[in-house]
Amino acid sequence: MKKNLIATSLFASLTGLTACTSIATSTNMLTDDRIKSETGGALGYTPADLTITSRRTEGVNTYVNLQAKDRKEFTCIVNGGNLLSMGLTNPPVCNKKGEPIQASPFQR
């Protein structure tokens, strides 16, 4: 009986997590202009100086490749911007293209 309860709880938890990820991905509200505005602030560029070369959303994260007018390329992660976060985002985490992104500011 106890094993069935544990298995049922585990199944319900995994189903709930999958549903949250699906909802977050399908309700992403980030426009290209908003992404350029937020990442531009983190990178020190104006939004007009940035071009999005590619983007994809997985769960609560949007992964963006950008090119600046000075031809420098960057990779950024924007967390949030969906129904589950009520449209709010965390500050983007960016780095030069080809360099690993440290998702946590405490990993130095």
Rosetta constraint file for C-alpha pairs under 8 A:
AtomPair CA 1 CA 5 HARMONIC 6.44 0.50
AtomPair CA 2 CA 6 HARMONIC 6.32 0.50
AtomPair CA 3 CA 7 HARMONIC 6.11 0.50
AtomPair CA 4 CA 8 HARMONIC 5.99 0.50
AtomPair CA 5 CA 9 HARMONIC 6.06 0.50
AtomPair CA 6 CA 10 HARMONIC 6.10 0.50
AtomPair CA 7 CA 11 HARMONIC 6.13 0.50
AtomPair CA 8 CA 12 HARMONIC 6.13 0.50
AtomPair CA 9 CA 13 HARMONIC 6.14 0.50
AtomPair CA 10 CA 14 HARMONIC 6.22 0.50
AtomPair CA 11 CA 15 HARMONIC 6.09 0.50
AtomPair CA 12 CA 16 HARMONIC 6.06 0.50
AtomPair CA 13 CA 17 HARMONIC 6.24 0.50
AtomPair CA 14 CA 18 HARMONIC 6.18 0.50
AtomPair CA 15 CA 19 HARMONIC 6.16 0.50
AtomPair CA 16 CA 20 HARMONIC 6.21 0.50
AtomPair CA 17 CA 21 HARMONIC 6.23 0.50
AtomPair CA 18 CA 22 HARMONIC 6.18 0.50
AtomPair CA 19 CA 23 HARMONIC 6.10 0.50
AtomPair CA 20 CA 24 HARMONIC 6.05 0.50
AtomPair CA 20 CA 59 HARMONIC 7.89 0.50
AtomPair CA 20 CA 84 HARMONIC 7.80 0.50
AtomPair CA 21 CA 25 HARMONIC 6.16 0.50
AtomPair CA 21 CA 58 HARMONIC 7.77 0.50
AtomPair CA 21 CA 59 HARMONIC 4.53 0.50
AtomPair CA 21 CA 60 HARMONIC 6.90 0.50
AtomPair CA 22 CA 26 HARMONIC 6.12 0.50
AtomPair CA 22 CA 59 HARMONIC 6.53 0.50
AtomPair CA 23 CA 27 HARMONIC 5.97 0.50
AtomPair CA 23 CA 59 HARMONIC 7.87 0.50
AtomPair CA 23 CA 83 HARMONIC 7.41 0.50
AtomPair CA 23 CA 84 HARMONIC 7.54 0.50
AtomPair CA 24 CA 28 HARMONIC 6.22 0.50
AtomPair CA 24 CA 59 HARMONIC 5.31 0.50
AtomPair CA 24 CA 60 HARMONIC 5.43 0.50
AtomPair CA 24 CA 82 HARMONIC 5.53 0.50
AtomPair CA 24 CA 83 HARMONIC 6.28 0.50
AtomPair CA 24 CA 84 HARMONIC 6.05 0.50
AtomPair CA 25 CA 57 HARMONIC 6.17 0.50
AtomPair CA 25 CA 58 HARMONIC 5.83 0.50
AtomPair CA 25 CA 59 HARMONIC 4.74 0.50
AtomPair CA 25 CA 60 HARMONIC 6.37 0.50
AtomPair CA 25 CA 82 HARMONIC 7.41 0.50
AtomPair CA 27 CA 82 HARMONIC 5.20 0.50
AtomPair CA 27 CA 83 HARMONIC 5.57 0.50
AtomPair CA 28 CA 57 HARMONIC 7.78 0.50
AtomPair CA 28 CA 60 HARMONIC 7.99 0.50
AtomPair CA 28 CA 80 HARMONIC 7.94 0.50
AtomPair CA 28 CA 81 HARMONIC 5.75 0.50
AtomPair CA 28 CA 82 HARMONIC 4.20 0.50
AtomPair CA 28 CA 83 HARMONIC 6.92 0.50
AtomPair CA 28 CA 87 HARMONIC 7.90 0.50
AtomPair CA 29 CA 81 HARMONIC 5.49 0.50
AtomPair CA 29 CA 82 HARMONIC 5.46 0.50
AtomPair CA 29 CA 83 HARMONIC 7.84 0.50
AtomPair CA 29 CA 87 HARMONIC 6.51 0.50
AtomPair CA 30 CA 34 HARMONIC 6.12 0.50
AtomPair CA 30 CA 35 HARMONIC 6.44 0.50
AtomPair CA 30 CA 81 HARMONIC 5.66 0.50
AtomPair CA 30 CA 82 HARMONIC 7.60 0.50
AtomPair CA 31 CA 35 HARMONIC 6.26 0.50
AtomPair CA 32 CA 36 HARMONIC 6.15 0.50
AtomPair CA 32 CA 52 HARMONIC 7.39 0.50
AtomPair CA 33 CA 37 HARMONIC 6.11 0.50
AtomPair CA 33 CA 47 HARMONIC 7.39 0.50
AtomPair CA 34 CA 38 HARMONIC 6.13 0.50
AtomPair CA 35 CA 39 HARMONIC 5.93 0.50
AtomPair CA 35 CA 78 HARMONIC 7.75 0.50
AtomPair CA 36 CA 40 HARMONIC 5.53 0.50
AtomPair CA 36 CA 47 HARMONIC 4.93 0.50
AtomPair CA 36 CA 48 HARMONIC 7.91 0.50
AtomPair CA 36 CA 50 HARMONIC 6.41 0.50
AtomPair CA 36 CA 51 HARMONIC 7.59 0.50
AtomPair CA 36 CA 52 HARMONIC 7.52 0.50
AtomPair CA 37 CA 41 HARMONIC 6.35 0.50
AtomPair CA 37 CA 46 HARMONIC 7.13 0.50
AtomPair CA 37 CA 47 HARMONIC 4.94 0.50
AtomPair CA 38 CA 42 HARMONIC 6.64 0.50
AtomPair CA 38 CA 91 HARMONIC 7.36 0.50
AtomPair CA 38 CA 92 HARMONIC 6.83 0.50
AtomPair CA 39 CA 43 HARMONIC 6.07 0.50
AtomPair CA 39 CA 76 HARMONIC 7.20 0.50
AtomPair CA 39 CA 92 HARMONIC 5.97 0.50
AtomPair CA 39 CA 94 HARMONIC 7.50 0.50
AtomPair CA 40 CA 44 HARMONIC 5.68 0.50
AtomPair CA 40 CA 45 HARMONIC 4.63 0.50
AtomPair CA 40 CA 46 HARMONIC 5.42 0.50
AtomPair CA 40 CA 47 HARMONIC 5.44 0.50
AtomPair CA 40 CA 50 HARMONIC 7.16 0.50
AtomPair CA 41 CA 45 HARMONIC 6.31 0.50
AtomPair CA 41 CA 46 HARMONIC 7.07 0.50
AtomPair CA 42 CA 91 HARMONIC 7.54 0.50
AtomPair CA 42 CA 92 HARMONIC 6.66 0.50
AtomPair CA 42 CA 93 HARMONIC 7.61 0.50
AtomPair CA 42 CA 94 HARMONIC 7.32 0.50
AtomPair CA 43 CA 94 HARMONIC 7.25 0.50
AtomPair CA 45 CA 49 HARMONIC 6.12 0.50
AtomPair CA 45 CA 50 HARMONIC 7.21 0.50
AtomPair CA 45 CA 68 HARMONIC 7.72 0.50
AtomPair CA 46 CA 50 HARMONIC 7.10 0.50
AtomPair CA 49 CA 68 HARMONIC 5.47 0.50
AtomPair CA 49 CA 69 HARMONIC 5.23 0.50
AtomPair CA 50 CA 66 HARMONIC 6.38 0.50
AtomPair CA 50 CA 67 HARMONIC 5.68 0.50
AtomPair CA 50 CA 68 HARMONIC 4.51 0.50
AtomPair CA 50 CA 69 HARMONIC 6.38 0.50
AtomPair CA 51 CA 66 HARMONIC 5.52 0.50
AtomPair CA 51 CA 67 HARMONIC 5.24 0.50
AtomPair CA 51 CA 68 HARMONIC 6.33 0.50
AtomPair CA 51 CA 69 HARMONIC 7.92 0.50
AtomPair CA 52 CA 64 HARMONIC 6.97 0.50
AtomPair CA 52 CA 65 HARMONIC 5.96 0.50
AtomPair CA 52 CA 66 HARMONIC 4.54 0.50
AtomPair CA 52 CA 67 HARMONIC 6.52 0.50
AtomPair CA 53 CA 64 HARMONIC 7.67 0.50
AtomPair CA 53 CA 65 HARMONIC 5.47 0.50
AtomPair CA 53 CA 66 HARMONIC 5.45 0.50
AtomPair CA 53 CA 67 HARMONIC 6.76 0.50
AtomPair CA 54 CA 64 HARMONIC 5.83 0.50
AtomPair CA 54 CA 65 HARMONIC 5.21 0.50
AtomPair CA 54 CA 66 HARMONIC 7.27 0.50
AtomPair CA 55 CA 62 HARMONIC 6.85 0.50
AtomPair CA 55 CA 63 HARMONIC 5.48 0.50
AtomPair CA 55 CA 64 HARMONIC 4.34 0.50
AtomPair CA 55 CA 65 HARMONIC 6.31 0.50
AtomPair CA 56 CA 62 HARMONIC 5.67 0.50
AtomPair CA 56 CA 63 HARMONIC 5.36 0.50
AtomPair CA 56 CA 64 HARMONIC 6.72 0.50
AtomPair CA 57 CA 61 HARMONIC 5.80 0.50
AtomPair CA 57 CA 62 HARMONIC 4.25 0.50
AtomPair CA 57 CA 63 HARMONIC 6.22 0.50
AtomPair CA 58 CA 62 HARMONIC 6.34 0.50
AtomPair CA 58 CA 63 HARMONIC 7.96 0.50
AtomPair CA 60 CA 79 HARMONIC 5.76 0.50
AtomPair CA 60 CA 80 HARMONIC 5.23 0.50
AtomPair CA 60 CA 81 HARMONIC 7.59 0.50
AtomPair CA 60 CA 82 HARMONIC 7.08 0.50
AtomPair CA 61 CA 77 HARMONIC 6.42 0.50
AtomPair CA 61 CA 78 HARMONIC 5.69 0.50
AtomPair CA 61 CA 79 HARMONIC 4.50 0.50
AtomPair CA 61 CA 80 HARMONIC 6.21 0.50
AtomPair CA 62 CA 77 HARMONIC 5.69 0.50
AtomPair CA 62 CA 78 HARMONIC 5.12 0.50
AtomPair CA 62 CA 79 HARMONIC 6.36 0.50
AtomPair CA 62 CA 80 HARMONIC 7.86 0.50
AtomPair CA 63 CA 75 HARMONIC 7.36 0.50
AtomPair CA 63 CA 76 HARMONIC 5.90 0.50
AtomPair CA 63 CA 77 HARMONIC 4.73 0.50
AtomPair CA 63 CA 78 HARMONIC 6.55 0.50
AtomPair CA 64 CA 75 HARMONIC 5.75 0.50
AtomPair CA 64 CA 76 HARMONIC 5.20 0.50
AtomPair CA 64 CA 77 HARMONIC 6.33 0.50
AtomPair CA 64 CA 78 HARMONIC 7.81 0.50
AtomPair CA 65 CA 73 HARMONIC 7.27 0.50
AtomPair CA 65 CA 74 HARMONIC 5.78 0.50
AtomPair CA 65 CA 75 HARMONIC 4.58 0.50
AtomPair CA 65 CA 76 HARMONIC 6.45 0.50
AtomPair CA 65 CA 97 HARMONIC 7.70 0.50
AtomPair CA 66 CA 73 HARMONIC 5.66 0.50
AtomPair CA 66 CA 74 HARMONIC 5.17 0.50
AtomPair CA 66 CA 75 HARMONIC 6.31 0.50
AtomPair CA 66 CA 76 HARMONIC 7.86 0.50
AtomPair CA 67 CA 71 HARMONIC 5.93 0.50
AtomPair CA 67 CA 72 HARMONIC 5.73 0.50
AtomPair CA 67 CA 73 HARMONIC 4.42 0.50
AtomPair CA 67 CA 74 HARMONIC 6.34 0.50
AtomPair CA 68 CA 72 HARMONIC 5.39 0.50
AtomPair CA 68 CA 73 HARMONIC 6.37 0.50
AtomPair CA 72 CA 96 HARMONIC 7.74 0.50
AtomPair CA 73 CA 96 HARMONIC 6.05 0.50
AtomPair CA 73 CA 97 HARMONIC 5.39 0.50
AtomPair CA 74 CA 94 HARMONIC 6.70 0.50
AtomPair CA 74 CA 95 HARMONIC 5.62 0.50
AtomPair CA 74 CA 96 HARMONIC 4.39 0.50
AtomPair CA 74 CA 97 HARMONIC 4.46 0.50
AtomPair CA 75 CA 94 HARMONIC 5.61 0.50
AtomPair CA 75 CA 95 HARMONIC 5.61 0.50
AtomPair CA 75 CA 96 HARMONIC 6.19 0.50
AtomPair CA 75 CA 97 HARMONIC 5.22 0.50
AtomPair CA 75 CA 98 HARMONIC 7.96 0.50
AtomPair CA 75 CA 101 HARMONIC 7.98 0.50
AtomPair CA 76 CA 92 HARMONIC 6.41 0.50
AtomPair CA 76 CA 93 HARMONIC 5.45 0.50
AtomPair CA 76 CA 94 HARMONIC 4.08 0.50
AtomPair CA 76 CA 95 HARMONIC 6.51 0.50
AtomPair CA 76 CA 101 HARMONIC 7.89 0.50
AtomPair CA 77 CA 92 HARMONIC 5.61 0.50
AtomPair CA 77 CA 93 HARMONIC 5.28 0.50
AtomPair CA 77 CA 94 HARMONIC 6.44 0.50
AtomPair CA 78 CA 89 HARMONIC 6.94 0.50
AtomPair CA 78 CA 90 HARMONIC 6.88 0.50
AtomPair CA 78 CA 91 HARMONIC 6.99 0.50
AtomPair CA 78 CA 92 HARMONIC 4.64 0.50
AtomPair CA 78 CA 93 HARMONIC 6.72 0.50
AtomPair CA 79 CA 89 HARMONIC 5.61 0.50
AtomPair CA 79 CA 90 HARMONIC 5.56 0.50
AtomPair CA 79 CA 91 HARMONIC 7.60 0.50
AtomPair CA 79 CA 92 HARMONIC 6.88 0.50
AtomPair CA 80 CA 84 HARMONIC 7.90 0.50
AtomPair CA 80 CA 85 HARMONIC 5.71 0.50
AtomPair CA 80 CA 87 HARMONIC 6.68 0.50
AtomPair CA 80 CA 88 HARMONIC 5.90 0.50
AtomPair CA 80 CA 89 HARMONIC 4.35 0.50
AtomPair CA 80 CA 90 HARMONIC 6.47 0.50
AtomPair CA 81 CA 85 HARMONIC 6.27 0.50
AtomPair CA 81 CA 86 HARMONIC 7.02 0.50
AtomPair CA 81 CA 87 HARMONIC 4.07 0.50
AtomPair CA 81 CA 88 HARMONIC 5.10 0.50
AtomPair CA 81 CA 89 HARMONIC 5.18 0.50
AtomPair CA 82 CA 86 HARMONIC 6.04 0.50
AtomPair CA 82 CA 87 HARMONIC 4.82 0.50
AtomPair CA 82 CA 88 HARMONIC 7.33 0.50
AtomPair CA 83 CA 87 HARMONIC 5.96 0.50
AtomPair CA 85 CA 89 HARMONIC 7.27 0.50
AtomPair CA 93 CA 101 HARMONIC 7.16 0.50
AtomPair CA 93 CA 102 HARMONIC 7.63 0.50
AtomPair CA 93 CA 103 HARMONIC 6.59 0.50
AtomPair CA 94 CA 101 HARMONIC 6.52 0.50
AtomPair CA 95 CA 99 HARMONIC 6.42 0.50
AtomPair CA 95 CA 100 HARMONIC 7.16 0.50
AtomPair CA 95 CA 101 HARMONIC 5.83 0.50
AtomPair CA 102 CA 107 HARMONIC 6.71 0.50
